[in-house]
């Protein structure tokens, strides 16, 4: 749930630094912001528009309320999907060229470092077979790395990071729809990449298909849901927004993100958790991959101090350290807002 000021990025060209990928780096997208000065915008599945990796024209990035997963933020979904595509391209290029290590950035300033151990028979495989395996592995890595990068976004905004460099986004950090929308976007993008179809065309069709599975509701129901939680899950208007409920489920415990649904809205429909990415193809083909990161945001000291006692240590290992950091943030939120802060109750 990014501040509406992210619209500014369309005009100044906010993006990650490319690392010799065959495509341009992904871009920020504006999202509806609870309590914003211009209010929320909602949409229905037939009005989602056409996905476009390179341009926001034609995309509808409003909120949809679904019976099975609550709010879906289309801006978050599309951006995380494009993170997945970009990181797939980066990984595919490096792996098919047998590169042992490489680095990348993805929207936020943090730099990620990847270390690859190839299977023993890698050099004896034909070029076609290596390319086939590299693609399969790169899709899994792209989704996995994209998911981790969206968690980092929530972490760093908790400590005051502003995507535009103007106003802190802490008010929307770990908001109830962000994590699920992000993860769903990575899932959809990975599915399109596996089908090897034109990306924008595939995304446009798959988004509609996946949203239909979640039982999308009318704009009237979405507005009713927001009226139900106003004053209970959030209060105030941007920039004086107070967030009273946050979803800290990022999938580290059971491998799924369980969405927040508004009590009293479509309660008779089963909830639909979203599975976090797995790295099955790496195990299948004998790869070992390690990911570390060097935070470069101004807020990095507060985050690094949760993991490291020494100020000299500058790196994190997301798979190992993010669960500790998220638990720390959750505890901070509980101390401020009470034990119900991470529960979808009224």
HELIX and SHEET records of a PDB file:
HELIX    1   1 UNK A    4  UNK A    8  5                                   5    
HELIX    2   2 UNK A    9  UNK A   12  1                                   4    
HELIX    3   3 UNK A   45  UNK A   47  5                                   3    
HELIX    4   4 UNK A   74  UNK A   96  1                                  23    
HELIX    5   5 UNK A  122  UNK A  124  5                                   3    
HELIX    6   6 UNK A  127  UNK A  158  1                                  32    
HELIX    7   7 UNK A  170  UNK A  172  5                                   3    
HELIX    8   8 UNK A  178  UNK A  195  1                                  18    
HELIX    9   9 UNK A  199  UNK A  213  1                                  15    
HELIX   10  10 UNK A  219  UNK A  229  1                                  11    
HELIX   11  11 UNK A  280  UNK A  285  1                                   6    
HELIX   12  12 UNK A  300  UNK A  307  1                                   8    
HELIX   13  13 UNK A  318  UNK A  337  1                                  20    
HELIX   14  14 UNK A  339  UNK A  342  5                                   4    
SHEET    1   A 2 UNK A  63  UNK A  66  0                                        
SHEET    2   A 2 UNK A  70  UNK A  73 -1                                        
SHEET    1   B 4 UNK A 101  UNK A 105  0                                        
SHEET    2   B 4 UNK A 111  UNK A 117 -1                                        
SHEET    3   B 4 UNK A 288  UNK A 294 -1                                        
SHEET    4   B 4 UNK A 315  UNK A 316 -1                                        
SHEET    1   C 2 UNK A 234  UNK A 235  0                                        
SHEET    2   C 2 UNK A 242  UNK A 243 -1                                        
SHEET    1   D 2 UNK A 256  UNK A 257  0                                        
SHEET    2   D 2 UNK A 274  UNK A 275 -1                                        
END                                                                             
